[in-house]
Amino acid sequence: MKYYQIFRSAEPKVIGIKDGTSQVELITKDMLSESSFIDFDNHFSGSNKVFFQNQDKIDSLLPPIFRGVLRKRAFVTDLMQYGQVFRHLYYLYSERYINILKTHNIGEFNLFPFKIENVENLYYLLFVKAIPREEIIFKDSLLYTGQKVLENVKYYDVNNLQQYTDLVATTPLATFEKIAISKEHSGKDLISIQGAANYFYSEKLVDFLLDCGITGLQVGYNNSVQLEFV
């Protein structure tokens, strides 16, 4: 089964915004002093260095309903980008989008309601429990720097997590061309992996989303990280 990453479309005719920025502005001024918001904000923060080791804590987080406003000229779509984003929660998903995901094998996940002013339907922040870097099979993965169109691609020999950590420390632009994980995950329709910014969708789920007319998404048919099960 093939897998593709899904991104929010940057097409102005789809999202309304001409510069590719977010469609929704997150409003937090009324919740900054609430302990439940502070706990949430601290956990989904770039300064939380043990985020992936403490994913189970997310089940206990109960933030207030998030609120936002649609930016000028922005269109309402099923998948939207908002700002300022919480780390690891990069998109807003319509209830229709979420209901489709729930009919597929997406593993453990958390939803956080998000209400957009003057938009009837409820949206959600979605977190799918991630496979940590420790479970990536590096010897079967591929890391590189450069661009193929410029013919300056360089591949790196990485066989374990320590070598990966050392590479990123010295070559921060190194990125995955292919990620290998255990074949025990091969039946899932939605896969999250530490180190990959976007979720991996099965071809079956991608086709279903498109058949249902889900708007605002762009499927990375030609620019997804390759996923391999070993």
Secondary structure, DSSP 8 states (H G I E B T S, - for coil): --EEEEEE---HHHHS-SS---SEEEE-TTTTT-HHHHHHHHHTSTT-TTTGGGGGGGGG-----EEEEE-TT----SEEEEEEEETTEEEEEEHHHHHHHHTS---SEEEEEEEETT--S-EEEEEE--B-GGGS-GGG-EEEES-GGGT--EEE---SHHHHHHHHHH-TT-EEEEEEE-GGGTT-SEE-BTT-SS-EEEHHHHHHHHHTT--SEEE-TTTS-EEEE-
